[in-house]
Amino acid sequence: MKIGQWRESILIQKNNITKDKTGNQKNVWVDYYSCHAYVNNLSGREYWEAAQVNQEASLYFIVRYCRELESMDST
C-alpha cells in the first residue's frame, strides 16, 4: 500500500467498568490508541461472506502493526 492511503485518523477506545460514589458499576469508554489507518467498505466477496453470518459491520480498518494493538480483541 502507498503511504498516502493511510490518511484517516482513528481513535480506538476501550470499555472499562468503573464504580461511582454509591458503588454502582458503570461502563465508561476511555481512549486507548490513536493512529492513522486505511479505511475501506466491504465489497464483493467480503460483503457476501459477512452477510452469510449476519454481520452488520460494513467497514474494515487496516493499521500498521504496533504493540498496543497486539493484545486487543476486536470483538
Z-matrix of the N, CA and C atoms (Angstrom, degrees):
N
C 1 1.443
C 2 1.521 1 109.69
N 3 1.287 2 115.23 1 148.71
C 4 1.455 3 120.41 2 177.25
C 5 1.523 4 109.60 3 -83.52
N 6 1.312 5 116.17 4 147.16
C 7 1.463 6 121.65 5 -176.86
C 8 1.520 7 112.41 6 -61.21
N 9 1.329 8 118.47 7 -28.52
C 10 1.456 9 121.63 8 -179.98
C 11 1.520 10 113.88 9 -68.83
N 12 1.334 11 117.49 10 -16.19
C 13 1.462 12 120.54 11 179.16
C 14 1.529 13 112.22 12 -80.23
N 15 1.313 14 118.09 13 -14.45
C 16 1.469 15 122.70 14 -179.31
C 17 1.529 16 109.37 15 -91.20
N 18 1.307 17 117.67 16 54.61
C 19 1.460 18 120.91 17 -170.89
C 20 1.523 19 114.75 18 -102.05
N 21 1.315 20 118.82 19 -6.96
C 22 1.464 21 120.70 20 -179.38
C 23 1.527 22 110.11 21 -89.33
N 24 1.300 23 116.46 22 124.91
C 25 1.457 24 121.30 23 177.22
C 26 1.522 25 108.56 24 -87.41
N 27 1.330 26 116.73 25 127.15
C 28 1.469 27 120.10 26 179.96
C 29 1.523 28 109.53 27 -123.87
N 30 1.301 29 115.88 28 154.78
C 31 1.456 30 123.22 29 177.18
C 32 1.517 31 107.52 30 -122.39
N 33 1.316 32 116.53 31 121.20
C 34 1.457 33 121.89 32 179.33
C 35 1.517 34 107.38 33 -98.01
N 36 1.328 35 115.83 34 131.42
C 37 1.459 36 121.13 35 -178.63
C 38 1.521 37 110.23 36 -118.96
N 39 1.340 38 115.14 37 153.50
C 40 1.463 39 121.75 38 176.30
C 41 1.528 40 108.31 39 -112.66
N 42 1.309 41 114.82 40 147.62
C 43 1.454 42 121.07 41 177.31
C 44 1.522 43 108.38 42 -95.21
N 45 1.317 44 116.75 43 117.26
C 46 1.465 45 122.33 44 178.94
C 47 1.517 46 109.84 45 -114.91
N 48 1.313 47 115.43 46 147.42
C 49 1.462 48 120.89 47 175.88
C 50 1.523 49 107.80 48 -100.39
N 51 1.316 50 116.48 49 123.41
C 52 1.457 51 121.79 50 178.92
C 53 1.522 52 108.85 51 -123.85
N 54 1.316 53 115.58 52 165.04
C 55 1.459 54 121.06 53 177.53
C 56 1.518 55 109.15 54 -111.74
N 57 1.351 56 115.11 55 140.08
C 58 1.458 57 118.64 56 177.19
C 59 1.530 58 109.37 57 -88.21
N 60 1.325 59 116.99 58 -170.56
C 61 1.465 60 122.10 59 -175.26
C 62 1.523 61 112.97 60 -61.23
N 63 1.329 62 117.00 61 -31.99
C 64 1.464 63 120.09 62 -177.96
C 65 1.527 64 113.08 63 -92.43
N 66 1.330 65 118.08 64 0.82
C 67 1.458 66 121.59 65 177.36
C 68 1.518 67 115.00 66 94.69
N 69 1.323 68 116.95 67 3.07
C 70 1.468 69 119.64 68 177.63
C 71 1.525 70 109.76 69 -74.99
N 72 1.328 71 115.96 70 143.61
C 73 1.453 72 120.13 71 178.68
C 74 1.525 73 110.14 72 -87.39
N 75 1.334 74 115.55 73 139.15
C 76 1.461 75 121.55 74 178.70
C 77 1.519 76 108.83 75 -131.83
N 78 1.323 77 116.44 76 144.40
C 79 1.454 78 121.56 77 172.12
C 80 1.523 79 108.36 78 -87.15
N 81 1.324 80 116.43 79 127.69
C 82 1.454 81 122.12 80 -178.98
C 83 1.529 82 108.00 81 -129.42
N 84 1.327 83 116.37 82 131.40
C 85 1.455 84 121.32 83 176.11
C 86 1.519 85 108.73 84 -90.49
N 87 1.336 86 116.35 85 125.25
C 88 1.466 87 121.39 86 179.13
C 89 1.529 88 108.53 87 -119.49
N 90 1.336 89 115.98 88 146.20
C 91 1.453 90 120.97 89 179.06
C 92 1.525 91 109.35 90 -66.50
N 93 1.339 92 116.37 91 133.60
C 94 1.462 93 121.77 92 -177.70
C 95 1.527 94 111.74 93 -113.67
N 96 1.325 95 117.45 94 -47.85
C 97 1.459 96 120.21 95 -175.12
C 98 1.520 97 109.74 96 -157.73
N 99 1.315 98 115.95 97 139.54
C 100 1.458 99 121.96 98 177.54
C 101 1.527 100 108.36 99 -121.37
N 102 1.332 101 116.43 100 134.09
C 103 1.460 102 119.95 101 -179.12
C 104 1.527 103 109.66 102 -157.81
N 105 1.318 104 115.45 103 177.78
C 106 1.455 105 121.39 104 174.77
C 107 1.520 106 108.37 105 -100.16
N 108 1.320 107 115.59 106 145.46
C 109 1.459 108 120.16 107 -175.74
C 110 1.517 109 110.78 108 -143.13
N 111 1.306 110 114.28 109 162.50
C 112 1.458 111 122.18 110 170.28
C 113 1.520 112 106.23 111 -98.86
N 114 1.308 113 116.99 112 121.51
C 115 1.461 114 122.26 113 -176.90
C 116 1.519 115 108.51 114 -110.03
N 117 1.337 116 116.08 115 133.29
C 118 1.454 117 120.13 116 -177.94
C 119 1.525 118 109.79 117 -143.07
N 120 1.317 119 115.87 118 144.63
C 121 1.458 120 121.28 119 173.83
C 122 1.514 121 109.28 120 -77.98
N 123 1.326 122 116.58 121 150.17
C 124 1.454 123 119.79 122 172.87
C 125 1.515 124 108.62 123 -71.09
N 126 1.301 125 115.93 124 138.71
C 127 1.454 126 119.33 125 178.42
C 128 1.518 127 109.10 126 -149.25
N 129 1.302 128 115.08 127 159.06
C 130 1.451 129 120.57 128 176.72
C 131 1.508 130 113.38 129 60.47
N 132 1.317 131 116.47 130 -129.96
C 133 1.459 132 122.39 131 -175.98
C 134 1.528 133 112.08 132 -61.24
N 135 1.340 134 117.85 133 -38.80
C 136 1.463 135 121.38 134 -179.84
C 137 1.522 136 111.14 135 -61.28
N 138 1.330 137 117.19 136 -40.65
C 139 1.460 138 121.16 137 -179.87
C 140 1.521 139 110.61 138 -63.56
N 141 1.309 140 117.12 139 -46.30
C 142 1.463 141 120.08 140 -176.87
C 143 1.519 142 111.84 141 -70.33
N 144 1.322 143 118.18 142 -32.56
C 145 1.463 144 120.32 143 175.04
C 146 1.528 145 110.52 144 -65.08
N 147 1.319 146 117.38 145 -40.15
C 148 1.464 147 121.16 146 177.78
C 149 1.523 148 110.57 147 -68.20
N 150 1.317 149 117.55 148 -37.07
C 151 1.465 150 120.94 149 -179.43
C 152 1.523 151 111.71 150 -67.44
N 153 1.328 152 118.18 151 -30.24
C 154 1.463 153 121.35 152 -179.86
C 155 1.520 154 112.34 153 -65.81
N 156 1.294 155 118.14 154 -30.77
C 157 1.467 156 121.11 155 179.66
C 158 1.523 157 111.66 156 -105.23
N 159 1.324 158 116.61 157 17.16
C 160 1.464 159 124.06 158 175.90
C 161 1.524 160 113.77 159 59.24
N 162 1.320 161 117.26 160 35.34
C 163 1.456 162 120.22 161 174.70
C 164 1.518 163 109.28 162 -78.14
N 165 1.312 164 116.09 163 140.69
C 166 1.449 165 120.01 164 -178.17
C 167 1.522 166 112.96 165 -101.53
N 168 1.322 167 117.25 166 -11.19
C 169 1.460 168 119.90 167 -179.55
C 170 1.524 169 109.90 168 -70.10
N 171 1.309 170 116.56 169 131.14
C 172 1.450 171 119.45 170 -178.12
C 173 1.531 172 111.76 171 -119.49
N 174 1.326 173 117.06 172 11.01
C 175 1.467 174 122.01 173 177.58
C 176 1.520 175 109.30 174 -127.63
N 177 1.307 176 115.21 175 149.93
C 178 1.454 177 117.65 176 167.25
C 179 1.512 178 108.95 177 -134.41
N 180 1.334 179 114.39 178 149.94
C 181 1.455 180 122.16 179 -175.35
C 182 1.519 181 108.70 180 -116.02
N 183 1.314 182 116.11 181 132.50
C 184 1.454 183 121.02 182 174.61
C 185 1.519 184 106.93 183 -112.35
N 186 1.334 185 115.68 184 121.40
C 187 1.459 186 121.57 185 179.15
C 188 1.521 187 108.46 186 -123.67
N 189 1.293 188 116.21 187 159.23
C 190 1.457 189 120.14 188 176.33
C 191 1.522 190 109.39 189 -73.31
N 192 1.315 191 115.09 190 155.33
C 193 1.464 192 120.46 191 179.73
C 194 1.519 193 110.31 192 -63.09
N 195 1.324 194 115.32 193 137.89
C 196 1.456 195 121.26 194 172.27
C 197 1.520 196 108.74 195 -154.85
N 198 1.309 197 117.14 196 154.83
C 199 1.470 198 121.29 197 -176.49
C 200 1.527 199 112.67 198 -64.70
N 201 1.313 200 117.51 199 -31.27
C 202 1.458 201 120.54 200 -178.81
C 203 1.524 202 111.67 201 -63.07
N 204 1.306 203 117.11 202 -32.57
C 205 1.463 204 121.06 203 -177.16
C 206 1.526 205 113.49 204 -93.45
N 207 1.322 206 117.50 205 -9.29
C 208 1.453 207 121.48 206 -176.95
C 209 1.533 208 111.75 207 -60.69
N 210 1.306 209 118.07 208 -41.80
C 211 1.463 210 121.15 209 -176.27
C 212 1.528 211 113.22 210 -94.22
N 213 1.321 212 116.93 211 4.17
C 214 1.466 213 120.58 212 -176.92
C 215 1.515 214 111.45 213 -76.44
N 216 1.329 215 116.33 214 137.42
C 217 1.463 216 122.80 215 174.20
C 218 1.527 217 107.54 216 -98.31
N 219 1.306 218 117.80 217 117.97
C 220 1.458 219 120.71 218 -173.14
C 221 1.526 220 113.83 219 -77.87
N 222 1.315 221 117.98 220 -8.51
C 223 1.467 222 118.64 221 177.31
C 224 1.469 223 107.65 222 -85.77
